[in-house]
């Protein structure tokens, strides 16, 4: 009976040993798998600080694929010199039962490339006893670069917003200064009795207002470089009609426009050209107060922008040579057309029709 009990005990012990062996094999397999496939840098140290194992990612980082690993972590030449003492001190503190808070450090490759890492150092225990030390480092280089990039992007965005605010303020102040000038010309015109001189002051007043309107639109727009020129034409035409016409019901304004955005450098001279052409039609096309129509077309074809100002009034004088005339209005128009490198086509049939063709660098249209 005693012999049977001995055999049973021995078999039981063998089963326990087999179970323990299977457990160890599973743990080793798991450890090897973690050390092989993990992208993090893992170090397993013995109680005396010697390296038991390092992960595949550490071997790859240090080009130690087929080489014997050094016995001490300090011999890896991996940890930045300023942090090496912290690692050694931390491992000793772990053995004394202290808890080490995660910290950031720098690893160096054989080519002296820096890799920023987030480090955790923890004890490995068995039956309540520390049996090894695990150092787990996660590469945060890309994360830090992203954070730095976001900071720079934020700084650039803030600088851009400040620049836009400054440009907007410049447009606002320019508009205010132009409005003051327009008001001064209007006040001066009111004191002048000579009709020709008065007309010159009033014409200058409308020219200034045409520029004021552009700066006003840019100040209120989300886009500080381009304005909706179709909308600008509508506002300018209505302002001119109100300025010059006492009986506005005699003249009808017919507008066909495309809402196209235009660069401010082109919009200001084109706006002044429109001001001159439209003012001429309002003032001179119907000298006896006849009923009539004034037309404005604005569109873009394949190659360029087209602006047409026309009326069905009396037309231009037959003896007027536009290329040789010395009137201020037409001289200004020709100079402005040259400034935008445009072309002007005059049609004298059934009133007056003037077509301006020009280009603009706006890629949005």
FENQUI-V971584 format. One record per residue. N is the residue number from 0. RES is the residue in three letters. PHI is phi in whole degrees, -180 to 180 (999 if undefined). Layout:
BEGIN
n=N res=RES phi=PHI
n=N res=RES phi=PHI
END
This chain:
BEGIN
n=0 res=UNK phi=999
n=1 res=UNK phi=-63
n=2 res=UNK phi=-65
n=3 res=UNK phi=-64
n=4 res=UNK phi=-63
n=5 res=UNK phi=-64
n=6 res=UNK phi=-63
n=7 res=UNK phi=-63
n=8 res=UNK phi=-62
n=9 res=UNK phi=-65
n=10 res=UNK phi=-63
n=11 res=UNK phi=-63
n=12 res=UNK phi=-67
n=13 res=UNK phi=-63
n=14 res=UNK phi=-63
n=15 res=UNK phi=-65
n=16 res=UNK phi=-65
n=17 res=UNK phi=-63
n=18 res=UNK phi=-63
n=19 res=UNK phi=-64
n=20 res=UNK phi=-65
n=21 res=UNK phi=-63
n=22 res=UNK phi=-64
n=23 res=UNK phi=-64
n=24 res=UNK phi=-63
n=25 res=UNK phi=-65
n=26 res=UNK phi=-65
n=27 res=UNK phi=-66
n=28 res=UNK phi=-64
n=29 res=UNK phi=-65
n=30 res=UNK phi=-61
n=31 res=UNK phi=-63
n=32 res=UNK phi=-66
n=33 res=UNK phi=-61
n=34 res=UNK phi=-68
n=35 res=UNK phi=-87
n=36 res=UNK phi=-102
n=37 res=UNK phi=-68
n=38 res=UNK phi=-84
n=39 res=UNK phi=-84
n=40 res=UNK phi=-92
n=41 res=UNK phi=-121
n=42 res=UNK phi=-128
n=43 res=UNK phi=-111
n=44 res=UNK phi=-113
n=45 res=UNK phi=-78
n=46 res=UNK phi=-66
n=47 res=UNK phi=-91
n=48 res=UNK phi=89
n=49 res=UNK phi=-75
n=50 res=UNK phi=-80
n=51 res=UNK phi=-89
n=52 res=UNK phi=-159
n=53 res=UNK phi=-129
n=54 res=UNK phi=-75
n=55 res=UNK phi=-60
n=56 res=UNK phi=-64
n=57 res=UNK phi=-70
n=58 res=UNK phi=-58
n=59 res=UNK phi=-67
n=60 res=UNK phi=-62
n=61 res=UNK phi=-101
n=62 res=UNK phi=58
n=63 res=UNK phi=-113
n=64 res=UNK phi=-55
n=65 res=UNK phi=-121
n=66 res=UNK phi=-107
n=67 res=UNK phi=-74
n=68 res=UNK phi=-78
n=69 res=UNK phi=-61
n=70 res=UNK phi=-82
n=71 res=UNK phi=-118
n=72 res=UNK phi=-66
n=73 res=UNK phi=-67
n=74 res=UNK phi=-82
n=75 res=UNK phi=-75
n=76 res=UNK phi=54
n=77 res=UNK phi=-105
n=78 res=UNK phi=-82
n=79 res=UNK phi=-57
n=80 res=UNK phi=-56
n=81 res=UNK phi=-72
n=82 res=UNK phi=-109
n=83 res=UNK phi=-60
n=84 res=UNK phi=-62
n=85 res=UNK phi=-65
n=86 res=UNK phi=-65
n=87 res=UNK phi=-63
n=88 res=UNK phi=-64
n=89 res=UNK phi=-66
n=90 res=UNK phi=-64
n=91 res=UNK phi=-68
n=92 res=UNK phi=-65
n=93 res=UNK phi=-60
n=94 res=UNK phi=-66
n=95 res=UNK phi=-92
n=96 res=UNK phi=85
n=97 res=UNK phi=-86
n=98 res=UNK phi=-101
n=99 res=UNK phi=-103
n=100 res=UNK phi=-73
n=101 res=UNK phi=-57
n=102 res=UNK phi=-146
n=103 res=UNK phi=-97
n=104 res=UNK phi=-148
n=105 res=UNK phi=-130
n=106 res=UNK phi=-102
n=107 res=UNK phi=-118
n=108 res=UNK phi=-84
n=109 res=UNK phi=-58
n=110 res=UNK phi=-93
n=111 res=UNK phi=67
n=112 res=UNK phi=-83
n=113 res=UNK phi=-89
n=114 res=UNK phi=-124
n=115 res=UNK phi=-80
n=116 res=UNK phi=-133
n=117 res=UNK phi=-106
n=118 res=UNK phi=-109
n=119 res=UNK phi=-127
n=120 res=UNK phi=-119
n=121 res=UNK phi=-136
n=122 res=UNK phi=-84
n=123 res=UNK phi=-107
n=124 res=UNK phi=-115
n=125 res=UNK phi=-139
n=126 res=UNK phi=54
n=127 res=UNK phi=82
n=128 res=UNK phi=-107
n=129 res=UNK phi=-74
n=130 res=UNK phi=-113
n=131 res=UNK phi=-164
n=132 res=UNK phi=-126
n=133 res=UNK phi=-111
n=134 res=UNK phi=-109
n=135 res=UNK phi=-124
n=136 res=UNK phi=-121
n=137 res=UNK phi=-104
n=138 res=UNK phi=-72
n=139 res=UNK phi=-118
n=140 res=UNK phi=-58
n=141 res=UNK phi=-64
n=142 res=UNK phi=-63
n=143 res=UNK phi=-67
n=144 res=UNK phi=-63
n=145 res=UNK phi=-65
n=146 res=UNK phi=-61
n=147 res=UNK phi=-65
n=148 res=UNK phi=-64
n=149 res=UNK phi=-66
n=150 res=UNK phi=-64
n=151 res=UNK phi=-64
n=152 res=UNK phi=-63
n=153 res=UNK phi=-64
n=154 res=UNK phi=-65
n=155 res=UNK phi=-65
n=156 res=UNK phi=-63
n=157 res=UNK phi=-66
n=158 res=UNK phi=-63
n=159 res=UNK phi=-64
n=160 res=UNK phi=-63
n=161 res=UNK phi=-64
n=162 res=UNK phi=-65
n=163 res=UNK phi=-63
n=164 res=UNK phi=-64
n=165 res=UNK phi=-66
n=166 res=UNK phi=-63
n=167 res=UNK phi=-62
n=168 res=UNK phi=-66
n=169 res=UNK phi=-62
n=170 res=UNK phi=-61
n=171 res=UNK phi=-65
n=172 res=UNK phi=-70
n=173 res=UNK phi=-62
n=174 res=UNK phi=-60
n=175 res=UNK phi=-64
n=176 res=UNK phi=-65
n=177 res=UNK phi=-66
n=178 res=UNK phi=-65
n=179 res=UNK phi=-63
n=180 res=UNK phi=-62
n=181 res=UNK phi=-61
n=182 res=UNK phi=-65
n=183 res=UNK phi=-64
n=184 res=UNK phi=-65
n=185 res=UNK phi=-65
n=186 res=UNK phi=-66
n=187 res=UNK phi=-65
n=188 res=UNK phi=-62
n=189 res=UNK phi=-66
n=190 res=UNK phi=-91
n=191 res=UNK phi=-92
n=192 res=UNK phi=-93
n=193 res=UNK phi=-66
n=194 res=UNK phi=-64
n=195 res=UNK phi=-66
n=196 res=UNK phi=-66
n=197 res=UNK phi=-63
n=198 res=UNK phi=-65
n=199 res=UNK phi=-63
n=200 res=UNK phi=-66
n=201 res=UNK phi=-65
n=202 res=UNK phi=-66
n=203 res=UNK phi=-63
n=204 res=UNK phi=-60
n=205 res=UNK phi=-70
n=206 res=UNK phi=-64
n=207 res=UNK phi=-65
n=208 res=UNK phi=-64
n=209 res=UNK phi=-65
n=210 res=UNK phi=-75
n=211 res=UNK phi=-59
n=212 res=UNK phi=-63
n=213 res=UNK phi=-64
n=214 res=UNK phi=-67
n=215 res=UNK phi=-64
n=216 res=UNK phi=-68
n=217 res=UNK phi=-66
n=218 res=UNK phi=-63
n=219 res=UNK phi=-94
n=220 res=UNK phi=-92
n=221 res=UNK phi=-75
n=222 res=UNK phi=-105
n=223 res=UNK phi=-89
n=224 res=UNK phi=-113
n=225 res=UNK phi=-122
n=226 res=UNK phi=-121
n=227 res=UNK phi=-77
n=228 res=UNK phi=-74
n=229 res=UNK phi=-62
n=230 res=UNK phi=-66
n=231 res=UNK phi=-61
n=232 res=UNK phi=-60
n=233 res=UNK phi=-58
n=234 res=UNK phi=-66
n=235 res=UNK phi=-65
n=236 res=UNK phi=-61
n=237 res=UNK phi=-66
n=238 res=UNK phi=-64
n=239 res=UNK phi=-67
n=240 res=UNK phi=-61
n=241 res=UNK phi=-67
n=242 res=UNK phi=-73
n=243 res=UNK phi=-104
n=244 res=UNK phi=-106
n=245 res=UNK phi=-88
n=246 res=UNK phi=-116
n=247 res=UNK phi=-68
n=248 res=UNK phi=-75
n=249 res=UNK phi=-80
n=250 res=UNK phi=-110
n=251 res=UNK phi=-113
n=252 res=UNK phi=-99
n=253 res=UNK phi=-114
n=254 res=UNK phi=-120
n=255 res=UNK phi=-127
n=256 res=UNK phi=-131
n=257 res=UNK phi=-104
n=258 res=UNK phi=-81
n=259 res=UNK phi=-108
n=260 res=UNK phi=-86
n=261 res=UNK phi=-134
n=262 res=UNK phi=-62
n=263 res=UNK phi=-59
n=264 res=UNK phi=-66
n=265 res=UNK phi=-93
n=266 res=UNK phi=-63
n=267 res=UNK phi=-65
n=268 res=UNK phi=-65
n=269 res=UNK phi=-66
n=270 res=UNK phi=-63
n=271 res=UNK phi=-68
n=272 res=UNK phi=-61
n=273 res=UNK phi=-59
n=274 res=UNK phi=-58
n=275 res=UNK phi=-66
n=276 res=UNK phi=-65
n=277 res=UNK phi=-69
n=278 res=UNK phi=-63
n=279 res=UNK phi=-61
n=280 res=UNK phi=-64
n=281 res=UNK phi=-64
n=282 res=UNK phi=-83
n=283 res=UNK phi=-118
n=284 res=UNK phi=-72
n=285 res=UNK phi=-133
n=286 res=UNK phi=-67
n=287 res=UNK phi=-105
n=288 res=UNK phi=75
n=289 res=UNK phi=-69
n=290 res=UNK phi=-79
n=291 res=UNK phi=-170
n=292 res=UNK phi=-128
n=293 res=UNK phi=-121
n=294 res=UNK phi=-116
n=295 res=UNK phi=-131
n=296 res=UNK phi=-120
n=297 res=UNK phi=-146
n=298 res=UNK phi=-159
n=299 res=UNK phi=-127
n=300 res=UNK phi=-99
n=301 res=UNK phi=-60
n=302 res=UNK phi=-106
n=303 res=UNK phi=-158
n=304 res=UNK phi=-86
n=305 res=UNK phi=-132
n=306 res=UNK phi=-124
n=307 res=UNK phi=-121
n=308 res=UNK phi=-120
n=309 res=UNK phi=-140
n=310 res=UNK phi=-149
n=311 res=UNK phi=-108
n=312 res=UNK phi=-87
n=313 res=UNK phi=-77
n=314 res=UNK phi=85
n=315 res=UNK phi=-76
n=316 res=UNK phi=-56
n=317 res=UNK phi=-64
n=318 res=UNK phi=-88
n=319 res=UNK phi=-84
n=320 res=UNK phi=-100
n=321 res=UNK phi=-60
n=322 res=UNK phi=-71
n=323 res=UNK phi=-114
n=324 res=UNK phi=-63
n=325 res=UNK phi=-108
n=326 res=UNK phi=-68
n=327 res=UNK phi=-59
n=328 res=UNK phi=-61
n=329 res=UNK phi=-73
n=330 res=UNK phi=-63
n=331 res=UNK phi=-64
n=332 res=UNK phi=-60
n=333 res=UNK phi=-64
n=334 res=UNK phi=-65
n=335 res=UNK phi=-70
n=336 res=UNK phi=-64
n=337 res=UNK phi=-64
n=338 res=UNK phi=-64
n=339 res=UNK phi=-96
n=340 res=UNK phi=55
n=341 res=UNK phi=-103
n=342 res=UNK phi=-129
n=343 res=UNK phi=-123
n=344 res=UNK phi=-121
n=345 res=UNK phi=-110
n=346 res=UNK phi=-119
n=347 res=UNK phi=-97
n=348 res=UNK phi=-74
n=349 res=UNK phi=52
n=350 res=UNK phi=97
n=351 res=UNK phi=-132
n=352 res=UNK phi=-134
n=353 res=UNK phi=-120
n=354 res=UNK phi=-111
n=355 res=UNK phi=-115
n=356 res=UNK phi=-114
n=357 res=UNK phi=-159
n=358 res=UNK phi=-112
n=359 res=UNK phi=-147
n=360 res=UNK phi=-91
n=361 res=UNK phi=-76
n=362 res=UNK phi=-79
n=363 res=UNK phi=-78
n=364 res=UNK phi=-96
END
